[in-house]
Amino acid sequence: MFSHNVSMLFFYMYWCCFLWNVDCGCVLMLYFFVMTAMKYILKNALILLITSSIAMGGEKGTVLITGANRGLGLELVKHFVADDYTVIGTARKPEKATDLKATGATIIKLDVTSEKDIAAMRQTLKGRRIDILINNAGYFGPKLMTEKPDNIEKLTREEMTRCISVNTLGPLFVTQALLPNLRHSQNPKVINMSTRSAILNARPGGQPMGIGSVKLL
């Protein structure tokens, strides 16, 4: 929402410059600079929030991050690797996850909608302790709806089924599969990533990230 308000402010500034016949180039340059800086600051603030909330004291455990081949998932991998955690990152196409490979993390093939992939992951990690599970893999949602929420007439069942399979059922069944691994840990944690766009009654514009954590008993 904050980024949406900043965008609107610069839109009004640009419009005023246009009306008053003032060079708009400086406004555009300032806008792109501010938005780039905001994206960097918010991303790193979120990473700090996640990692500080799951600090394990002196011992560095094992963390598994789904959807780790790009974006926030990749940045989380880099952070945990730099902090001397043992990191496992998942990707739907490991052969194309070159940036993830460069971090030195262990890579496991995983499509969170695939029962076969989940079963294979469980078998690969059988008996291995996992201290932190970060369910980061997600699907932004049907493009028609995210670009224009009123465009419900063109929405398809296939699109919505995929959205629910990835964002709702995916974290559930990945967590279920890794419960034996998490129970090997003295202080296991599950972090579920979400966005404001997952709130049905949310106002349009701006989708800041959100996190939810679960401590296993």
NUMIKOL-934253 format. One line per 8 residues: number of its first residue (from 1); their letters; for each residue z, x negated, y of N, C-alpha, C. Coordinates in steps of 0.05 Angstrom, whole numbers, always signed. Layout:
% NUMIKOL-934253
NUM = A = Z/X/Y/Z/X/Y/Z/X/Y; ...;
***
This chain:
% NUMIKOL-934253
1 = MFSHNVSM = +0/-17/-24/+0/+0/+0/+0/-17/+25; +15/-40/+24/+16/-58/+47/-12/-69/+53; -26/-78/+32/-53/-89/+36/-72/-67/+47; -68/-42/+38/-85/-20/+49/-80/-16/+79; -55/-17/+87/-48/-14/+115/-59/-37/+132; -58/-61/+121/-70/-84/+136/-100/-81/+139; -113/-71/+118/-142/-67/+119/-148/-46/+141; -133/-25/+142/-138/-4/+162/-134/-15/+190;
9 = LFFYMYWC = -113/-32/+194/-108/-43/+220/-132/-60/+230; -143/-76/+212/-166/-93/+219/-191/-76/+223; -193/-54/+209/-215/-36/+213/-215/-25/+241; -192/-16/+250/-189/-5/+278/-194/-27/+298; -185/-52/+293/-190/-74/+312/-220/-79/+314; -233/-79/+291/-262/-84/+291/-277/-63/+306; -269/-38/+302/-282/-15/+315/-278/-17/+345; -254/-25/+354/-248/-27/+382/-266/-50/+395;
17 = CFLWNVDC = -268/-72/+380/-285/-94/+390/-314/-85/+393; -323/-69/+373/-350/-58/+374/-354/-40/+399; -335/-23/+404/-337/-4/+426/-336/-19/+453; -320/-40/+454/-317/-55/+479/-337/-78/+482; -356/-79/+463/-377/-100/+463/-365/-128/+463; -345/-132/+446/-332/-158/+443/-341/-170/+416; -344/-196/+415/-352/-210/+390/-333/-203/+367; -344/-191/+346/-327/-182/+323/-324/-204/+302;
25 = GCVLMLYF = -338/-226/+306/-337/-247/+285/-309/-258/+281; -294/-262/+302/-267/-273/+300/-248/-254/+285; -252/-228/+290/-236/-208/+276/-241/-209/+246; -267/-211/+239/-274/-212/+210/-263/-237/+197; -265/-260/+211/-255/-285/+200/-225/-283/+196; -211/-272/+216/-182/-269/+214/-174/-250/+191; -190/-229/+188/-185/-210/+166/-187/-223/+139; -209/-238/+134/-212/-251/+108/-191/-272/+103;
33 = FVMTAMKY = -183/-286/+124/-162/-306/+122/-135/-293/+114; -128/-272/+128/-103/-258/+122/-103/-246/+94; -125/-233/+86/-126/-220/+60/-124/-241/+37; -138/-264/+41/-137/-285/+21/-109/-297/+19; -96/-301/+42/-69/-311/+42/-49/-291/+29; -53/-266/+35/-36/-245/+23/-39/-244/-7; -64/-246/-17/-69/-246/-46/-54/-269/-59; -56/-292/-47/-43/-316/-59/-13/-313/-59;
41 = ILKNALIL = -2/-304/-36/+27/-301/-33/+38/-280/-52; +25/-257/-54/+34/-236/-71/+33/-243/-100; +11/-257/-108/+8/-266/-136/+31/-284/-144; +36/-304/-126/+57/-323/-133/+85/-311/-131; +88/-292/-113/+114/-278/-111/+119/-262/-137; +98/-250/-147/+101/-234/-172/+108/-252/-195; +94/-275/-197/+100/-294/-219/+129/-303/-217; +138/-309/-192/+166/-318/-189/+185/-296/-197;
49 = LITSSIAM = +179/-271/-190/+196/-248/-197/+198/-245/-227; +176/-247/-241/+176/-245/-270/+192/-267/-283; +186/-292/-275/+198/-315/-289/+227/-317/-282; +235/-310/-258/+264/-312/-250/+280/-290/-265; +267/-267/-270/+281/-245/-283/+285/-250/-313; +271/-270/-324/+274/-275/-353/+282/-304/-358; +295/-316/-339/+304/-343/-343/+322/-345/-368; +319/-366/-383/+334/-369/-408/+355/-391/-407;
57 = GGEKGTVL = +361/-400/-383/+381/-421/-381/+368/-448/-388; +383/-465/-402/+373/-492/-407/+352/-493/-428; +352/-475/-447/+333/-476/-469/+307/-463/-461; +285/-476/-468/+258/-465/-463/+248/-454/-489; +243/-428/-489/+235/-414/-514/+205/-411/-516; +197/-391/-531/+169/-386/-536/+162/-359/-523; +140/-360/-508/+131/-336/-494/+103/-329/-503; +98/-304/-508/+71/-294/-516/+61/-276/-494;
65 = ITGANRGL = +37/-281/-484/+25/-266/-462/-1/-255/-471; -4/-229/-470/-30/-216/-477/-48/-216/-452; -74/-215/-457/-93/-215/-435/-91/-240/-418; -89/-263/-432/-82/-288/-418/-106/-305/-410; -130/-295/-413/-153/-312/-408/-162/-313/-379; -151/-295/-363/-158/-295/-334/-137/-281/-317; -141/-282/-291/-124/-267/-273/-94/-274/-275; -78/-254/-272/-49/-258/-272/-39/-269/-299;
73 = GLELVKHF = -51/-260/-321/-43/-271/-347/-47/-301/-349; -69/-311/-339/-75/-340/-340/-55/-355/-322; -49/-343/-299/-31/-356/-280/-3/-358/-292; +5/-337/-307/+31/-337/-320/+32/-359/-342; +10/-361/-357/+8/-383/-377/+13/-410/-364; -2/-415/-342/+0/-441/-328/+29/-446/-319; +42/-425/-309/+69/-428/-299/+88/-435/-322; +87/-420/-344/+105/-425/-366/+100/-452/-379;
81 = VADDYTVI = +75/-460/-381/+68/-486/-393/+80/-508/-375; +77/-505/-349/+88/-525/-330/+118/-526/-331; +131/-504/-339/+160/-502/-341/+170/-509/-369; +152/-520/-386/+159/-531/-412/+166/-509/-433; +156/-485/-429/+158/-465/-450/+136/-470/-471; +140/-461/-495/+119/-459/-515/+104/-433/-510; +78/-435/-505/+63/-411/-496/+41/-404/-516; +40/-378/-521/+19/-367/-538/+4/-347/-520;
89 = GTARKPEK = -21/-350/-517/-37/-332/-501/-58/-318/-518; -62/-293/-513/-82/-278/-528/-107/-272/-511; -129/-270/-525/-155/-264/-512/-172/-249/-531; -188/-230/-521/-206/-215/-539/-228/-234/-550; -236/-253/-534/-257/-272/-543/-248/-301/-538; -232/-312/-556/-221/-338/-552/-242/-360/-547; -265/-357/-559/-286/-377/-555/-296/-379/-527; -291/-359/-511/-300/-359/-483/-276/-364/-464;
97 = ATDLKATG = -252/-367/-475/-229/-371/-458/-225/-400/-451; -244/-412/-437/-243/-440/-431/-220/-448/-413; -214/-432/-393/-192/-438/-375/-165/-436/-390; -163/-418/-408/-138/-415/-424/-135/-439/-442; -157/-448/-455/-156/-471/-472/-146/-496/-457; -155/-498/-432/-148/-521/-415/-118/-524/-410; -103/-502/-412/-75/-503/-407/-59/-515/-430; -71/-516/-454/-57/-527/-477/-42/-506/-492;
105 = ATIIKLDV = -43/-481/-484/-29/-460/-498/-43/-454/-524; -27/-443/-543/-39/-434/-568/-53/-408/-563; -78/-405/-574/-94/-381/-568/-96/-365/-594; -92/-339/-591/-95/-320/-613/-114/-298/-605; -133/-292/-622/-152/-270/-617/-137/-243/-618; -140/-227/-597/-127/-201/-598/-141/-182/-579; -150/-160/-590/-158/-136/-575/-136/-116/-581; -121/-108/-560/-97/-92/-565/-104/-64/-576;
113 = TSEKDIAA = -129/-57/-576/-137/-31/-588/-145/-34/-617; -145/-58/-627/-155/-63/-655/-131/-67/-674; -128/-49/-693/-107/-51/-713/-111/-77/-729; -136/-84/-734/-142/-108/-750/-132/-133/-735; -138/-134/-709/-129/-157/-693/-98/-159/-692; -85/-136/-688/-56/-135/-687/-44/-144/-713; -55/-135/-735/-45/-143/-762/-49/-172/-767; -72/-183/-758/-78/-212/-762/-59/-228/-745;
121 = MRQTLKGR = -53/-219/-721/-34/-234/-703/-7/-234/-716; +2/-211/-726/+28/-210/-739/+30/-229/-763; +8/-231/-778/+8/-248/-801/+9/-278/-793; -6/-284/-772/-7/-312/-762/+20/-321/-752; +34/-302/-739/+60/-309/-727/+84/-303/-744; +79/-296/-769/+101/-288/-787/+122/-309/-789; +147/-301/-784/+170/-319/-786/+175/-336/-762; +157/-334/-742/+160/-350/-717/+176/-336/-696;
129 = RIDILINN = +194/-349/-683/+210/-337/-662/+194/-334/-637; +196/-310/-625/+185/-305/-598/+208/-295/-581; +212/-309/-558/+234/-301/-540/+226/-282/-519; +201/-284/-510/+191/-267/-488/+163/-257/-495; +159/-231/-494/+133/-219/-498/+125/-206/-471; +102/-214/-460/+92/-203/-435/+67/-187/-442; +69/-161/-441/+46/-144/-446/+30/-141/-420; +11/-159/-417/-4/-161/-392/-32/-150/-395;
137 = AGYFGPKL = -43/-149/-419/-71/-140/-423/-73/-111/-413; -94/-106/-397/-97/-79/-386/-126/-72/-379; -130/-47/-375/-157/-37/-368/-153/-20/-342; -168/-27/-321/-164/-15/-295/-168/+15/-296; -185/+24/-313/-190/+53/-315/-219/+59/-311; -226/+84/-316/-254/+92/-312/-264/+86/-284; -287/+72/-282/-297/+63/-257/-302/+86/-238; -312/+108/-249/-318/+131/-232/-293/+141/-218;
145 = MTEKPDNI = -270/+141/-231/-246/+151/-220/-233/+132/-201; -235/+106/-206/-222/+86/-189/-238/+83/-163; -264/+87/-164/-280/+85/-139/-278/+110/-123; -276/+133/-136/-274/+158/-122/-258/+178/-139; -232/+180/-133/-214/+196/-150/-223/+225/-153; -238/+235/-134/-246/+263/-135/-270/+267/-155; -280/+246/-166/-304/+247/-182/-298/+254/-211; -280/+273/-215/-271/+281/-241/-293/+294/-258;
153 = EKLTREEM = -313/+306/-245/-334/+320/-259/-350/+302/-277; -351/+276/-271/-367/+257/-287/-350/+241/-306; -324/+246/-307/-306/+232/-325/-312/+240/-354; -311/+220/-372/-316/+225/-400/-291/+221/-417; -290/+234/-439/-268/+231/-458/-266/+202/-468; -290/+189/-472/-290/+162/-482/-276/+143/-463; -282/+146/-437/-270/+129/-417/-239/+132/-417; -230/+157/-416/-201/+162/-415/-187/+153/-441;
161 = TRCISVNT = -201/+156/-464/-189/+148/-489/-185/+118/-489; -205/+103/-479/-203/+74/-478/-180/+66/-459; -178/+79/-436/-157/+73/-417/-129/+76/-430; -125/+98/-443/-99/+104/-456/-94/+85/-479; -115/+79/-494/-112/+61/-517/-104/+33/-509; -115/+23/-487/-108/-4/-477/-81/-4/-463; -78/+13/-444/-55/+11/-426/-29/+24/-437; -31/+44/-454/-8/+57/-465/-2/+50/-494;
169 = LGPLFVTQ = -22/+54/-511/-17/+48/-539/-18/+19/-545; -33/+3/-530/-35/-26/-535/-8/-39/-534; +7/-38/-511/+33/-50/-510/+52/-40/-531; +51/-14/-537/+69/-3/-557/+65/-16/-584; +40/-17/-594/+36/-27/-621/+37/-58/-622; +31/-72/-600/+35/-101/-600/+64/-107/-602; +81/-92/-587/+110/-96/-588/+120/-90/-616; +111/-68/-627/+119/-60/-654/+113/-82/-674;
177 = ALLPNLRH = +90/-94/-673/+82/-114/-691/+98/-140/-689; +108/-145/-665/+123/-170/-660/+153/-167/-660; +163/-143/-667/+192/-139/-668/+206/-159/-686; +195/-165/-710/+209/-185/-727/+211/-212/-714; +191/-220/-699/+191/-245/-685/+212/-245/-662; +213/-223/-647/+231/-221/-625/+260/-221/-635; +265/-209/-658/+292/-208/-668/+302/-235/-678; +285/-254/-681/+293/-282/-687/+306/-295/-663;
185 = SQNPKVIN = +301/-284/-639/+312/-296/-614/+340/-285/-608; +356/-301/-596/+383/-292/-588/+382/-275/-563; +362/-278/-548/+360/-263/-522/+331/-254/-518; +320/-237/-535/+291/-229/-533/+287/-211/-509; +263/-213/-498/+256/-196/-475/+227/-187/-478; +221/-162/-470/+194/-152/-469/+188/-144/-441; +167/-154/-429/+158/-148/-402/+132/-132/-403; +132/-108/-392/+108/-92/-391/+97/-91/-363;
193 = MSTRSAIL = +72/-100/-360/+59/-99/-334/+47/-72/-329; +47/-64/-304/+34/-38/-296/+23/-41/-268; +11/-19/-258/+2/-19/-230/+8/+8/-218; +6/+9/-192/+11/+34/-178/-10/+55/-185; -34/+46/-193/-55/+65/-201/-48/+80/-226; -27/+72/-240/-19/+87/-264/-2/+111/-257; +6/+114/-231/+22/+136/-223/+4/+159/-215; +6/+182/-229/-13/+204/-225/-12/+216/-197;
201 = NARPGGQP = +12/+216/-184/+14/+229/-158/+14/+208/-135; +6/+183/-141/+5/+163/-121/-17/+167/-101; -12/+159/-76/-33/+161/-56/-54/+141/-61; -80/+147/-55/-101/+127/-60/-99/+103/-41; -110/+81/-50/-111/+57/-33/-88/+38/-40; -95/+14/-50/-75/-6/-55/-61/-1/-81; -62/-20/-100/-48/-17/-125/-31/-41/-131; -8/-44/-118/+9/-68/-124/+19/-68/-153;
209 = MGIGSVKL = +23/-92/-163/+32/-94/-190/+61/-86/-193; +68/-78/-217/+96/-72/-223/+103/-82/-250; +129/-87/-255/+137/-97/-281/+160/-80/-290; +163/-78/-316/+185/-65/-328/+195/-82/-351; +221/-86/-354/+230/-103/-376/+248/-88/-395; +248/-97/-419/+264/-84/-440/+279/-106/-455; +305/-103/-458/+321/-122/-473/+325/-109/-501; +317/-124/-521/+321/-114/-549/+349/-118/-558;
217 = L = +360/-98/-571/+388/-100/-581/+387/-110/-610;
***
